[in-house]
Amino acid sequence: MGGLYGDGIIALKGAFTPEWADRLYADVMTLFDEARSIEGGALPRGPERWYVETQPERIRGFIDIASHPWFVAVCEAVLGPEYRIVEIGFDIPFPGAQDQPWHRDFPSPEATLVGRRLDSLAFNLATIDTRPEHGAFDIALGTQWDDIRGCKDDMFPPREKWDRYIGRAVPKLPQRGDISARSALTIHRGTANRSDEPRPVLVVGVDAPDATNANHHDLQVTRAYFDNLPAQVRDHLTCRVAQQLEPIIQHHVIEGLLSSDY
């Protein structure tokens, strides 16, 4: 609670083995190739940077993540015992990806701006050993409480305010198997990938019961998969149970990340 309400991010190093992370990398790259063949399957988040949502059963390690004691403890402490898993996806900056503008992932809800309460979390899992040339994830500590209403989309502080975020920025270079939890409201940016390889990061989005982020996603599972999930996982999924998996057409376009204004 102190870390997430203070800095806006916490992490557990070595939550999973490097070999587990290698399997996650393989799953993500296969799913990315599939998503690129579907209109709306892979959304651009800037030059050479993409975001893809997927189904939990397409990620071999999903149950390991959703039942990990640290994941469960963080969700319960910050979001309450009735927390809801509403999104699973991955962000991939490829070689040539550029610095993003400083932003938060969606406008601050009233629960945070007025109630001073975090009602959602984003968990990130590294799939490679990140080096500086891969492009660090920069996060401006403590800025989840910033009121930037009136800025572009209520998400993108103007350039004249960037010094505040640059001054508070900490680059994150996670290694395979590390997991972090952050408020997606904490101002952050992806930086340029100057390496010769992609840097995929898995994202798991979790809401408090009164949050509404599930409205932007189409988390789906098959009946057989749902029925065989451990109760610890199944009871916290906000999902659609389908006869068979359908392509996920994404709707959470972040136009500000595509703008040349920055």
C-alpha positions in Angstrom: 0.0 0.0 0.0 2.8 2.4 0.9 4.6 1.8 -2.4 1.6 2.0 -4.7 0.1 5.0 -2.9 3.5 6.6 -2.7 5.8 6.0 -5.7 3.0 4.4 -7.7 4.9 1.2 -8.5 6.2 -1.8 -6.6 7.9 -5.0 -7.9 8.9 -8.6 -6.9 12.1 -9.7 -8.5 12.4 -13.3 -9.6 8.7 -14.1 -9.1 9.1 -16.7 -11.9 12.0 -18.6 -13.3 13.8 -17.4 -16.5 12.6 -20.6 -18.2 9.0 -19.7 -17.4 9.6 -16.2 -18.8 11.0 -17.8 -22.0 7.8 -19.7 -22.5 5.9 -16.5 -22.0 8.0 -14.8 -24.6 7.3 -17.6 -27.1 3.5 -17.3 -26.5 3.5 -13.5 -26.9 5.4 -13.5 -30.2 3.2 -16.2 -31.6 0.1 -14.3 -30.6 1.5 -11.0 -32.0 2.0 -12.6 -35.5 -1.7 -13.9 -35.3 -3.0 -10.5 -34.2 -1.3 -8.6 -37.1 -3.4 -10.6 -39.5 -6.7 -9.4 -38.0 -7.9 -5.8 -38.4 -8.0 -4.3 -35.0 -6.0 -7.2 -33.5 -2.8 -5.2 -32.9 -3.1 -1.5 -32.1 -0.2 0.9 -32.7 1.1 2.8 -29.6 3.6 4.8 -31.5 6.3 4.1 -34.2 7.2 0.4 -34.1 5.3 -0.2 -30.9 2.1 -2.3 -30.6 -0.4 -3.5 -28.0 -2.4 -6.7 -28.3 -5.1 -8.1 -26.0 -5.4 -11.8 -25.8 -7.4 -14.6 -24.0 -6.1 -16.0 -20.7 -5.9 -19.6 -22.1 -3.6 -18.5 -24.9 -1.0 -17.7 -22.2 0.4 -20.8 -20.7 1.5 -19.1 -17.5 -1.7 -17.2 -16.8 -2.9 -19.4 -13.9 0.6 -19.1 -12.4 0.3 -15.3 -12.5 -3.3 -15.0 -11.2 -2.7 -17.5 -8.4 0.8 -16.2 -7.3 0.7 -15.3 -3.6 2.3 -11.8 -4.3 -0.2 -11.0 -7.0 -3.1 -12.1 -4.8 -1.8 -10.2 -1.8 -1.3 -7.0 -3.7 -4.7 -7.1 -5.3 -6.5 -7.8 -2.0 -4.6 -5.1 -0.1 -5.2 -2.3 -2.7 -8.4 -3.3 -4.5 -10.1 -5.4 -1.9 -11.0 -9.1 -1.7 -13.5 -8.8 -4.6 -10.9 -7.6 -7.1 -11.6 -8.4 -10.8 -9.1 -9.4 -13.5 -10.4 -7.5 -16.6 -7.5 -7.5 -19.1 -4.6 -9.5 -20.3 -2.4 -8.2 -23.1 1.1 -7.3 -24.1 3.1 -4.3 -25.3 5.9 -4.8 -27.7 8.4 -2.0 -28.6 10.4 -3.2 -31.6 13.7 -1.9 -32.8 13.1 1.7 -34.0 10.4 2.4 -31.3 10.7 6.0 -30.2 10.2 7.9 -27.0 6.5 8.2 -26.1 5.1 11.4 -24.7 4.5 11.4 -21.0 1.0 10.1 -20.3 -1.3 8.0 -18.1 -3.2 5.1 -19.6 -6.7 6.6 -19.1 -8.2 9.6 -17.4 -8.3 9.6 -13.6 -11.6 8.4 -12.1 -13.4 10.3 -9.4 -12.4 7.6 -6.9 -8.8 8.8 -7.3 -9.1 12.5 -8.0 -11.7 13.1 -5.2 -11.6 10.0 -3.0 -7.8 9.6 -3.1 -8.2 5.9 -3.7 -6.6 3.6 -6.4 -9.3 1.5 -8.0 -7.2 -0.3 -10.6 -3.7 -1.8 -11.0 -1.6 -2.9 -14.0 0.8 -5.8 -13.5 3.7 -6.0 -15.9 5.8 -9.1 -16.5 9.2 -9.0 -18.2 9.9 -11.6 -20.9 13.5 -10.6 -21.6 16.5 -9.4 -19.6 16.0 -5.7 -20.2 19.1 -3.7 -21.1 19.4 0.1 -21.5 19.4 -0.1 -25.3 16.0 -1.9 -25.2 14.3 1.3 -24.1 13.5 1.6 -20.4 10.0 2.1 -19.1 10.3 5.5 -17.4 7.8 6.2 -14.6 7.5 9.6 -12.7 7.2 8.5 -9.1 4.2 9.8 -7.1 2.3 11.3 -10.1 -0.7 9.1 -9.9 -2.4 11.9 -7.9 -1.7 14.7 -10.4 -4.8 16.5 -11.6 -4.2 17.0 -15.3 -7.9 17.6 -16.3 -8.0 19.9 -19.2 -4.9 18.5 -20.8 -5.2 16.4 -24.0 -7.7 13.6 -23.3 -7.1 14.3 -19.6 -4.1 11.9 -20.1 -1.2 13.9 -21.7 0.4 16.7 -19.7 1.6 19.5 -22.0 5.3 19.9 -22.8 5.7 22.9 -20.5 5.0 20.5 -17.6 7.4 17.8 -18.7 10.2 19.0 -16.5 8.2 17.8 -13.5 8.0 14.3 -14.9 11.6 14.2 -16.1 12.7 15.2 -12.7 10.8 12.5 -11.0 11.5 9.8 -13.6 13.0 6.4 -12.7 14.0 4.0 -15.5 12.9 0.4 -15.0 15.0 -2.4 -16.5 13.2 -5.6 -15.3 14.7 -9.0 -15.9 13.0 -12.3 -17.0 10.6 -13.5 -14.4 10.2 -10.1 -12.6 6.7 -8.8 -11.9 5.7 -5.3 -11.1 2.4 -3.6 -10.0 1.7 0.0 -10.8 -1.1 2.5 -11.0 -1.7 3.1 -14.7 -2.4 6.7 -13.6 1.2 7.3 -12.6 2.7 9.4 -15.4 5.0 7.3 -17.5 6.4 6.7 -21.0 8.1 4.0 -23.0 11.5 5.1 -24.4 13.3 4.4 -27.7 14.3 0.8 -28.5 17.8 1.2 -29.9 18.5 -2.6 -29.8 18.1 -5.2 -32.5 15.4 -7.1 -30.7 11.8 -6.6 -29.5 11.0 -6.1 -25.8 7.6 -7.7 -25.1 6.0 -7.0 -21.7 2.8 -8.9 -20.5 0.1 -6.7 -18.9 -2.6 -7.9 -16.6 -5.2 -5.3 -15.7 -7.1 -5.6 -12.4 -10.0 -3.5 -11.1 -11.7 -2.9 -7.8 -15.4 -3.9 -7.9 -16.6 -0.3 -8.6 -14.1 0.4 -11.4 -15.2 0.4 -15.0 -12.2 -0.6 -17.1 -13.8 -3.9 -18.0 -16.0 -1.9 -20.4 -13.0 -1.3 -22.7 -12.0 -5.0 -23.0 -13.4 -8.3 -24.1 -11.8 -10.9 -21.8 -13.1 -14.2 -23.0 -12.6 -17.9 -22.1 -14.0 -21.2 -23.3 -16.4 -23.1 -21.1 -14.0 -26.0 -20.6 -11.1 -23.7 -19.6 -13.3 -21.7 -17.2 -14.7 -24.8 -15.5 -11.2 -26.2 -14.9 -9.7 -23.0 -13.5 -8.8 -23.0 -9.8 -11.4 -21.2 -7.7 -8.7 -18.6 -6.7 -8.5 -17.5 -10.3 -12.0 -18.2 -11.7 -13.8 -16.2 -8.9 -11.9 -13.1 -9.9 -12.3 -13.1 -13.6 -14.6 -10.6 -15.3 -15.0 -12.5 -18.6 -17.3 -13.7 -21.3 -17.6 -17.5 -21.5 -17.7 -18.5 -25.2 -18.2 -21.8 -27.0 -14.9 -21.1 -28.9 -12.4 -18.3 -28.7 -13.1 -15.3 -31.0 -10.6 -12.8 -32.3 -10.3 -9.8 -29.9 -11.0 -6.5 -31.7 -9.5 -3.8 -29.6 -11.3 -0.5 -28.8 -8.9 1.2 -26.3 -7.0 3.3 -28.9 -4.8 5.9 -27.3 -4.8 8.6 -30.0 -2.3 10.8 -28.1 0.4 8.2 -28.6 0.0 8.4 -32.4 0.1 12.2 -32.6 3.0 14.1 -34.1 2.3 17.0 -31.7 4.8 15.6 -29.2 
